[in-house]
């Protein structure tokens, strides 16, 4: 639900004052200035903006494609009364010339002008003039939501988990990476002054700086991914949280460290909460401990958490080296919040003693209380940008990937839609251009935003039920990758097909592209034989005959070792060297410890057999699924397709600009015994001089355990059973379930 700017009237009032509508062309000179408005701004005679979620296993749309939305609309602006000032395509004066191509435009409703305090955007669109006439009174302009930035060609870097399951990617993390590349950020983007930036929104891909791991339980290898309090995906809480950021070029004098923290304890202690540690090259370190109420090193210092409404879990630490052996630290929880009193830590020996000495590591570690961190940045100066509002909201998909096999060039929007379709999720852009990604399986779990009384706020409640949503057989297919591991690093990934000759005192570069869909982690390989050749290269075959020149050959990779790379072979010998075996056959190979290739398709199904099914439903998860996630998705999809669910489409109601696509509310009508949770799947606003109308569409959601828990949070199990037994109309299971459902929402 959207928070309206200060100054807006009560949206629930029966005679709420309606706003005026404007078309704003950023930086534009058309439409020309008039009626007290600058160039590029025009009042709107009439307008229409609509957004819809379709398909993606939405209730009532089980057979649809991925739930997605591209907003669209139309505005009509007035022509000047004088014909000589008419805006036409053939005018010579640029201010009166109608654009013949696309231009950017924003639709704004406001009570105090297009740039006033109450201005509210209904969307940023690609606009194109559709029609008008020489002596006509209006010009019509079509609108389509701006997705240009999402359509730039991108190549996603393949990924493989080489640690046996501790460095997996949440499929939503792929969405985050793609969004970040086109300028949409779930966590604030890397500051200009950032030494390191690591979002940790479903993946371990850092945005800037180096990362060092500390074993299987480190921060950079989380135990899993889960939804944080704000709904977005992040690392799961863990007491094993322990990770380092660092680079030898970092010269520490003053640092600002920002990060989101989930799970800080309510009571401070040096054993609980979160520890920030700075360490030098000799291993000497200084610690600072954080908790929900206090902060400090040798003593606790009070501070106020949650000062930022945009980032309520975000902390900013100001770390200063005040002397050769002393470091001080203070903390705040918002860009305008006061800094806490400083705490200091001293290292008696081995500490960097001059400004030129480096701290090489910054550690983030959990105490005895499980915590998680996200959105880490280390900067050299305070920057308000680290508190910027998110431009993407990415929730968990529920699908974890050990290997990501994507090497085709596509665009961000296409791949995000592919992820959404495969994981039964929805994706859309809000009125302000924020990218939303949400798993539809989780819509039932959302807490309703408000209660909408049907009799008072809706003109009617038209409902439909489509029998085509019922399926007698539901099947889900997936093509999970095949993971191969070999601790000796002897998995053959690539081999030369032609002899490779390296010139004397020269080098040669050999492009290596994997065969098919393959992702590998290369590793040194040692032969088990004795002699000079036992230190042979991981790039050479087992029986290589290059023993006499081993000391003069250097082979290394250029580029990403988990994708296509280049082998550079340097020959320091006085003679040319041929990479061949004793039979003069090509003998240069590339080996790996872990390799992933596309596997065979698997299928899970429920319902009648394939041969007798009359109304089958099939969903392909592709490379985004495995047997476990496919089985979980099958349970959900079968429940959705077991019966036709009624939906509400195009119901007219008073305009309420708080509502947004994807909101969950309660529809209530005492006269007809209605009280259900509903997902807003469509919003259309139309406006003119007569007024503003709003039409909504809703998908009805089921009651979940989460609803029951919220409704009866103060009762024990025994009290809950007693309450149900005493109040349900009858003692049958059906009566008890209905009574429970009605009171849970």
Helices and strands as residue ranges (DSSP letters): E 20-24, E 41-43, E 46-52, E 67-69, E 72-78, G 83-85, G 94-96, E 103-110, E 120-131, E 138-145, G 148-151, E 153-154, E 159-160, E 169-170, H 171-181, E 194-198, E 211-212, G 219-221, E 225-227, E 233-235, E 242-245, E 254-262, E 274-280, E 285-290, E 294-296, E 300-302, E 314-321, E 326-332, E 343-346, E 359-366, E 372-379, G 384-387, E 392-394, E 400-401, E 403-404, E 410-411, H 412-422, E 425-429, E 435-439, G 440-445, E 451-453, H 454-457, E 463-464, G 467-469, E 473-478, E 481-485, E 491-495, E 500-502, E 506-512, E 518-521, G 532-535, G 546-552, E 553-558, E 565-571, E 577-579, E 589-592, E 594-598, E 602-607, E 616-620, G 622-624, H 627-641, E 647-654, E 664-669, G 670-672, E 674-688, E 691-701, H 705-711, H 717-727, H 733-744
